[in-house]
Amino acid sequence: MIAAVKSDPRELIEEGKLREDLYYRISALQIDLPPLFDRKEIIPQLAELLLAQVKIKFGLDVVRISPEAKAKLKEYDYPGNIRELHNILILAAALADEKEITPKHIEFPLLYTSLKTVSRGQLLEALSVNHGNIAQAAAYIGLKRTTFYSKMERHKIGRDYVKACRKLSYNVEP
């Protein structure tokens, strides 16, 4: 059996979201893989491997991915990891009217345009300006609170930073 989780299983056990006995049954061999957005350098090779699978599964004539399309594939963060890259390649291969996937065939999900532009610095600034209030910080940069949390996690912004922002706001004199 193969199982995958986005969070640390030990934290899930502490939060009561994962049964401890189940964890020990499935954790005989653990392989920690960083998310795809942390390994962008492998995306071109991975895309070629996935394209080979897509060609066989769907009987498509697409032969290769252009260098420009590979560069475009590296621009996206892939919150759905390899599954999302796979789905993007299925669509690109279906749209390709030649034997090559080019940038015009690659379509990222609609949310990409709004989420892509949020940098770590913008998140830190929003938290600082809003004194660690996550709801206000999210609104400050136009995100939902839940999306803001996931961006914090992606950019490795911990609760300690939020607490520090809150603490600083209490020490500021009017």
PyRosetta script that sets phi, psi and omega in degrees:
from pyrosetta import init, pose_from_sequence

init()
pose = pose_from_sequence("MIAAVKSDPRELIEEGKLREDLYYRISALQIDLPPLFDRKEIIPQLAELLLAQVKIKFGLDVVRISPEAKAKLKEYDYPGNIRELHNILILAAALADEKEITPKHIEFPLLYTSLKTVSRGQLLEALSVNHGNIAQAAAYIGLKRTTFYSKMERHKIGRDYVKACRKLSYNVEP")
pose.set_psi(1, 137.7)
pose.set_omega(1, 176.9)
pose.set_phi(2, -117.4)
pose.set_psi(2, 131.0)
pose.set_omega(2, 179.5)
pose.set_phi(3, -129.4)
pose.set_psi(3, 147.1)
pose.set_omega(3, 178.9)
pose.set_phi(4, -132.4)
pose.set_psi(4, 138.9)
pose.set_omega(4, 176.0)
pose.set_phi(5, -135.1)
pose.set_psi(5, 148.8)
pose.set_omega(5, 178.4)
pose.set_phi(6, -84.0)
pose.set_psi(6, -26.4)
pose.set_omega(6, -176.3)
pose.set_phi(7, -103.6)
pose.set_psi(7, 167.7)
pose.set_omega(7, 176.6)
pose.set_phi(8, -69.4)
pose.set_psi(8, 121.1)
pose.set_omega(8, -177.8)
pose.set_phi(9, -57.1)
pose.set_psi(9, -34.6)
pose.set_omega(9, -179.9)
pose.set_phi(10, -65.3)
pose.set_psi(10, -36.1)
pose.set_omega(10, 175.9)
pose.set_phi(11, -67.7)
pose.set_psi(11, -38.1)
pose.set_omega(11, 178.5)
pose.set_phi(12, -63.8)
pose.set_psi(12, -36.2)
pose.set_omega(12, 177.2)
pose.set_phi(13, -64.5)
pose.set_psi(13, -46.3)
pose.set_omega(13, -180.0)
pose.set_phi(14, -61.7)
pose.set_psi(14, -34.1)
pose.set_omega(14, -179.7)
pose.set_phi(15, -83.3)
pose.set_psi(15, -3.4)
pose.set_omega(15, 179.8)
pose.set_phi(16, 77.9)
pose.set_psi(16, 17.0)
pose.set_omega(16, -178.6)
pose.set_phi(17, -95.4)
pose.set_psi(17, -11.1)
pose.set_omega(17, 178.8)
pose.set_phi(18, -140.0)
pose.set_psi(18, 131.2)
pose.set_omega(18, 179.4)
pose.set_phi(19, -72.4)
pose.set_psi(19, 135.7)
pose.set_omega(19, -177.2)
pose.set_phi(20, -63.4)
pose.set_psi(20, -41.3)
pose.set_omega(20, -179.7)
pose.set_phi(21, -63.8)
pose.set_psi(21, -36.3)
pose.set_omega(21, 177.8)
pose.set_phi(22, -67.0)
pose.set_psi(22, -41.0)
pose.set_omega(22, 178.3)
pose.set_phi(23, -56.9)
pose.set_psi(23, -46.3)
pose.set_omega(23, -178.0)
pose.set_phi(24, -69.6)
pose.set_psi(24, -26.7)
pose.set_omega(24, 177.2)
pose.set_phi(25, -71.8)
pose.set_psi(25, -35.4)
pose.set_omega(25, -174.7)
pose.set_phi(26, -101.3)
pose.set_psi(26, -0.4)
pose.set_omega(26, -173.6)
pose.set_phi(27, -102.9)
pose.set_psi(27, 30.5)
pose.set_omega(27, -179.8)
pose.set_phi(28, -61.0)
pose.set_psi(28, -42.7)
pose.set_omega(28, 178.3)
pose.set_phi(29, -131.2)
pose.set_psi(29, 119.5)
pose.set_omega(29, 180.0)
pose.set_phi(30, -112.3)
pose.set_psi(30, 134.3)
pose.set_omega(30, 175.9)
pose.set_phi(31, -124.0)
pose.set_psi(31, 115.7)
pose.set_omega(31, 178.8)
pose.set_phi(32, -92.4)
pose.set_psi(32, 115.6)
pose.set_omega(32, 177.7)
pose.set_phi(33, -110.3)
pose.set_psi(33, 126.0)
pose.set_omega(33, 176.0)
pose.set_phi(34, -66.7)
pose.set_psi(34, 154.2)
pose.set_omega(34, 179.2)
pose.set_phi(35, -62.3)
pose.set_psi(35, 158.1)
pose.set_omega(35, -176.1)
pose.set_phi(36, -60.3)
pose.set_psi(36, -32.9)
pose.set_omega(36, -179.5)
pose.set_phi(37, -67.0)
pose.set_psi(37, -17.0)
pose.set_omega(37, 175.2)
pose.set_phi(38, -89.6)
pose.set_psi(38, -5.3)
pose.set_omega(38, -177.5)
pose.set_phi(39, -129.7)
pose.set_psi(39, 46.0)
pose.set_omega(39, -174.7)
pose.set_phi(40, -60.5)
pose.set_psi(40, -25.4)
pose.set_omega(40, -178.6)
pose.set_phi(41, -65.2)
pose.set_psi(41, -20.7)
pose.set_omega(41, -179.6)
pose.set_phi(42, -92.3)
pose.set_psi(42, -5.6)
pose.set_omega(42, -174.6)
pose.set_phi(43, -59.3)
pose.set_psi(43, -44.3)
pose.set_omega(43, 179.7)
pose.set_phi(44, -59.3)
pose.set_psi(44, -44.9)
pose.set_omega(44, -180.0)
pose.set_phi(45, -68.0)
pose.set_psi(45, -40.9)
pose.set_omega(45, 179.1)
pose.set_phi(46, -64.2)
pose.set_psi(46, -39.9)
pose.set_omega(46, 178.7)
pose.set_phi(47, -62.0)
pose.set_psi(47, -40.2)
pose.set_omega(47, 177.7)
pose.set_phi(48, -62.9)
pose.set_psi(48, -43.3)
pose.set_omega(48, 178.1)
pose.set_phi(49, -62.9)
pose.set_psi(49, -44.6)
pose.set_omega(49, 180.0)
pose.set_phi(50, -66.8)
pose.set_psi(50, -36.7)
pose.set_omega(50, 177.8)
pose.set_phi(51, -62.2)
pose.set_psi(51, -39.2)
pose.set_omega(51, 177.5)
pose.set_phi(52, -59.1)
pose.set_psi(52, -41.2)
pose.set_omega(52, 177.6)
pose.set_phi(53, -66.1)
pose.set_psi(53, -42.8)
pose.set_omega(53, -179.2)
pose.set_phi(54, -61.9)
pose.set_psi(54, -43.5)
pose.set_omega(54, -179.3)
pose.set_phi(55, -59.2)
pose.set_psi(55, -43.9)
pose.set_omega(55, -178.8)
pose.set_phi(56, -69.0)
pose.set_psi(56, -48.1)
pose.set_omega(56, -175.4)
pose.set_phi(57, -63.4)
pose.set_psi(57, -40.4)
pose.set_omega(57, -174.2)
pose.set_phi(58, -106.4)
pose.set_psi(58, 0.1)
pose.set_omega(58, 178.6)
pose.set_phi(59, 62.5)
pose.set_psi(59, 42.7)
pose.set_omega(59, -177.6)
pose.set_phi(60, -95.5)
pose.set_psi(60, 155.5)
pose.set_omega(60, -177.6)
pose.set_phi(61, -94.8)
pose.set_psi(61, 3.4)
pose.set_omega(61, -178.2)
pose.set_phi(62, -62.2)
pose.set_psi(62, 130.5)
pose.set_omega(62, -174.0)
pose.set_phi(63, -98.8)
pose.set_psi(63, -40.6)
pose.set_omega(63, -174.4)
pose.set_phi(64, -152.9)
pose.set_psi(64, 174.9)
pose.set_omega(64, 176.7)
pose.set_phi(65, -113.6)
pose.set_psi(65, 126.7)
pose.set_omega(65, -178.3)
pose.set_phi(66, -64.5)
pose.set_psi(66, 154.6)
pose.set_omega(66, 176.8)
pose.set_phi(67, -57.3)
pose.set_psi(67, -36.2)
pose.set_omega(67, 179.0)
pose.set_phi(68, -67.2)
pose.set_psi(68, -37.9)
pose.set_omega(68, 178.0)
pose.set_phi(69, -68.1)
pose.set_psi(69, -37.3)
pose.set_omega(69, 177.0)
pose.set_phi(70, -63.2)
pose.set_psi(70, -40.1)
pose.set_omega(70, 177.7)
pose.set_phi(71, -64.0)
pose.set_psi(71, -41.1)
pose.set_omega(71, 178.9)
pose.set_phi(72, -64.3)
pose.set_psi(72, -39.6)
pose.set_omega(72, 179.3)
pose.set_phi(73, -60.6)
pose.set_psi(73, -30.1)
pose.set_omega(73, -179.6)
pose.set_phi(74, -75.8)
pose.set_psi(74, -11.8)
pose.set_omega(74, -178.5)
pose.set_phi(75, -77.4)
pose.set_psi(75, -19.7)
pose.set_omega(75, -172.5)
pose.set_phi(76, -94.3)
pose.set_psi(76, 151.6)
pose.set_omega(76, -176.6)
pose.set_phi(77, -88.3)
pose.set_psi(77, -17.5)
pose.set_omega(77, 178.1)
pose.set_phi(78, 53.1)
pose.set_psi(78, 66.6)
pose.set_omega(78, 176.5)
pose.set_phi(79, -61.7)
pose.set_psi(79, -22.4)
pose.set_omega(79, 176.5)
pose.set_phi(80, -91.4)
pose.set_psi(80, 9.3)
pose.set_omega(80, 179.1)
pose.set_phi(81, 55.7)
pose.set_psi(81, -141.5)
pose.set_omega(81, -172.3)
pose.set_phi(82, -63.9)
pose.set_psi(82, -34.9)
pose.set_omega(82, 178.3)
pose.set_phi(83, -58.1)
pose.set_psi(83, -40.7)
pose.set_omega(83, -179.2)
pose.set_phi(84, -69.1)
pose.set_psi(84, -41.4)
pose.set_omega(84, 176.1)
pose.set_phi(85, -60.1)
pose.set_psi(85, -43.1)
pose.set_omega(85, 178.8)
pose.set_phi(86, -59.0)
pose.set_psi(86, -47.2)
pose.set_omega(86, -179.8)
pose.set_phi(87, -64.2)
pose.set_psi(87, -38.5)
pose.set_omega(87, 178.1)
pose.set_phi(88, -64.4)
pose.set_psi(88, -38.9)
pose.set_omega(88, 179.6)
pose.set_phi(89, -70.6)
pose.set_psi(89, -34.3)
pose.set_omega(89, 176.3)
pose.set_phi(90, -60.4)
pose.set_psi(90, -47.8)
pose.set_omega(90, 179.9)
pose.set_phi(91, -64.7)
pose.set_psi(91, -43.9)
pose.set_omega(91, -179.5)
pose.set_phi(92, -61.4)
pose.set_psi(92, -42.6)
pose.set_omega(92, 179.9)
pose.set_phi(93, -65.6)
pose.set_psi(93, -36.9)
pose.set_omega(93, 178.6)
pose.set_phi(94, -69.4)
pose.set_psi(94, -34.2)
pose.set_omega(94, -179.2)
pose.set_phi(95, -79.5)
pose.set_psi(95, -22.6)
pose.set_omega(95, -175.2)
pose.set_phi(96, -65.2)
pose.set_psi(96, 120.3)
pose.set_omega(96, 179.2)
pose.set_phi(97, -93.4)
pose.set_psi(97, -9.8)
pose.set_omega(97, 175.1)
pose.set_phi(98, -106.3)
pose.set_psi(98, -165.7)
pose.set_omega(98, 176.9)
pose.set_phi(99, -94.9)
pose.set_psi(99, 13.5)
pose.set_omega(99, -176.7)
pose.set_phi(100, -136.2)
pose.set_psi(100, 137.3)
pose.set_omega(100, 173.3)
pose.set_phi(101, -83.9)
pose.set_psi(101, 126.8)
pose.set_omega(101, 178.3)
pose.set_phi(102, -116.0)
pose.set_psi(102, 171.1)
pose.set_omega(102, -178.8)
pose.set_phi(103, -55.0)
pose.set_psi(103, -31.6)
pose.set_omega(103, -178.5)
pose.set_phi(104, -66.9)
pose.set_psi(104, -17.6)
pose.set_omega(104, 179.9)
pose.set_phi(105, -88.6)
pose.set_psi(105, -11.6)
pose.set_omega(105, -175.8)
pose.set_phi(106, -93.8)
pose.set_psi(106, 120.2)
pose.set_omega(106, 179.4)
pose.set_phi(107, -122.2)
pose.set_psi(107, 121.9)
pose.set_omega(107, 176.6)
pose.set_phi(108, -90.6)
pose.set_psi(108, 156.6)
pose.set_omega(108, 178.3)
pose.set_phi(109, -55.8)
pose.set_psi(109, 153.9)
pose.set_omega(109, -176.0)
pose.set_phi(110, -58.6)
pose.set_psi(110, -35.2)
pose.set_omega(110, -178.6)
pose.set_phi(111, -65.2)
pose.set_psi(111, -20.2)
pose.set_omega(111, -176.0)
pose.set_phi(112, -55.0)
pose.set_psi(112, -41.9)
pose.set_omega(112, -174.8)
pose.set_phi(113, -62.5)
pose.set_psi(113, -35.8)
pose.set_omega(113, -178.9)
pose.set_phi(114, -85.4)
pose.set_psi(114, -32.7)
pose.set_omega(114, -175.5)
pose.set_phi(115, -83.8)
pose.set_psi(115, -29.5)
pose.set_omega(115, -175.4)
pose.set_phi(116, -61.0)
pose.set_psi(116, -36.2)
pose.set_omega(116, -170.7)
pose.set_phi(117, -80.1)
pose.set_psi(117, -5.1)
pose.set_omega(117, -178.4)
pose.set_phi(118, -85.1)
pose.set_psi(118, 111.3)
pose.set_omega(118, -178.8)
pose.set_phi(119, -93.4)
pose.set_psi(119, 169.7)
pose.set_omega(119, 177.0)
pose.set_phi(120, -60.9)
pose.set_psi(120, -41.4)
pose.set_omega(120, 179.7)
pose.set_phi(121, -61.6)
pose.set_psi(121, -39.3)
pose.set_omega(121, 178.0)
pose.set_phi(122, -65.2)
pose.set_psi(122, -39.3)
pose.set_omega(122, 178.2)
pose.set_phi(123, -64.7)
pose.set_psi(123, -44.8)
pose.set_omega(123, -180.0)
pose.set_phi(124, -63.1)
pose.set_psi(124, -42.5)
pose.set_omega(124, 178.7)
pose.set_phi(125, -62.4)
pose.set_psi(125, -44.9)
pose.set_omega(125, -179.5)
pose.set_phi(126, -60.8)
pose.set_psi(126, -40.8)
pose.set_omega(126, 178.4)
pose.set_phi(127, -66.5)
pose.set_psi(127, -42.2)
pose.set_omega(127, -178.3)
pose.set_phi(128, -65.6)
pose.set_psi(128, -49.0)
pose.set_omega(128, -178.8)
pose.set_phi(129, -61.6)
pose.set_psi(129, -33.9)
pose.set_omega(129, -176.8)
pose.set_phi(130, -100.4)
pose.set_psi(130, 19.1)
pose.set_omega(130, 173.2)
pose.set_phi(131, 52.8)
pose.set_psi(131, 39.9)
pose.set_omega(131, 175.8)
pose.set_phi(132, 79.6)
pose.set_psi(132, 3.8)
pose.set_omega(132, 177.9)
pose.set_phi(133, -80.9)
pose.set_psi(133, 108.3)
pose.set_omega(133, -172.1)
pose.set_phi(134, -67.1)
pose.set_psi(134, -40.8)
pose.set_omega(134, 179.3)
pose.set_phi(135, -60.3)
pose.set_psi(135, -44.5)
pose.set_omega(135, 179.5)
pose.set_phi(136, -69.4)
pose.set_psi(136, -38.8)
pose.set_omega(136, 179.3)
pose.set_phi(137, -63.7)
pose.set_psi(137, -40.7)
pose.set_omega(137, 178.2)
pose.set_phi(138, -62.8)
pose.set_psi(138, -46.4)
pose.set_omega(138, 179.2)
pose.set_phi(139, -63.1)
pose.set_psi(139, -35.9)
pose.set_omega(139, -179.3)
pose.set_phi(140, -56.7)
pose.set_psi(140, -36.9)
pose.set_omega(140, 179.9)
pose.set_phi(141, -109.6)
pose.set_psi(141, 10.7)
pose.set_omega(141, 172.5)
pose.set_phi(142, 78.1)
pose.set_psi(142, 33.5)
pose.set_omega(142, 177.4)
pose.set_phi(143, -117.7)
pose.set_psi(143, 158.5)
pose.set_omega(143, 169.6)
pose.set_phi(144, -72.2)
pose.set_psi(144, 155.2)
pose.set_omega(144, -179.3)
pose.set_phi(145, -59.1)
pose.set_psi(145, -43.5)
pose.set_omega(145, -179.0)
pose.set_phi(146, -64.3)
pose.set_psi(146, -37.5)
pose.set_omega(146, 177.6)
pose.set_phi(147, -67.8)
pose.set_psi(147, -38.8)
pose.set_omega(147, 178.1)
pose.set_phi(148, -60.2)
pose.set_psi(148, -44.3)
pose.set_omega(148, 177.4)
pose.set_phi(149, -59.0)
pose.set_psi(149, -44.4)
pose.set_omega(149, -178.5)
pose.set_phi(150, -67.5)
pose.set_psi(150, -34.3)
pose.set_omega(150, 175.8)
pose.set_phi(151, -67.2)
pose.set_psi(151, -38.1)
pose.set_omega(151, 176.0)
pose.set_phi(152, -59.8)
pose.set_psi(152, -44.4)
pose.set_omega(152, -179.6)
pose.set_phi(153, -63.9)
pose.set_psi(153, -44.2)
pose.set_omega(153, -179.2)
pose.set_phi(154, -61.8)
pose.set_psi(154, -38.8)
pose.set_omega(154, -178.9)
pose.set_phi(155, -92.6)
pose.set_psi(155, 10.3)
pose.set_omega(155, 176.4)
pose.set_phi(156, 55.9)
pose.set_psi(156, 47.3)
pose.set_omega(156, 174.2)
pose.set_phi(157, -100.4)
pose.set_psi(157, 111.6)
pose.set_omega(157, -173.9)
pose.set_phi(158, -87.8)
pose.set_psi(158, 173.2)
pose.set_omega(158, 179.1)
pose.set_phi(159, -64.6)
pose.set_psi(159, -25.1)
pose.set_omega(159, 179.5)
pose.set_phi(160, -61.8)
pose.set_psi(160, -38.9)
pose.set_omega(160, 178.4)
pose.set_phi(161, -65.1)
pose.set_psi(161, -42.2)
pose.set_omega(161, 179.1)
pose.set_phi(162, -61.6)
pose.set_psi(162, -44.8)
pose.set_omega(162, 179.4)
pose.set_phi(163, -62.6)
pose.set_psi(163, -39.9)
pose.set_omega(163, 179.4)
pose.set_phi(164, -63.8)
pose.set_psi(164, -39.9)
pose.set_omega(164, 178.0)
pose.set_phi(165, -63.8)
pose.set_psi(165, -40.3)
pose.set_omega(165, 179.6)
pose.set_phi(166, -66.8)
pose.set_psi(166, -41.5)
pose.set_omega(166, -179.0)
pose.set_phi(167, -63.6)
pose.set_psi(167, -41.9)
pose.set_omega(167, 179.1)
pose.set_phi(168, -63.4)
pose.set_psi(168, -34.4)
pose.set_omega(168, -178.1)
pose.set_phi(169, -67.6)
pose.set_psi(169, -28.4)
pose.set_omega(169, 179.1)
pose.set_phi(170, -77.4)
pose.set_psi(170, -22.6)
pose.set_omega(170, -176.9)
pose.set_phi(171, -92.6)
pose.set_psi(171, -2.1)
pose.set_omega(171, -179.0)
pose.set_phi(172, -85.5)
pose.set_psi(172, 127.8)
pose.set_omega(172, 179.3)
pose.set_phi(173, -87.5)
pose.set_psi(173, 141.8)
pose.set_omega(173, -179.4)
pose.set_phi(174, -69.4)
pose.dump_pdb("model.pdb")
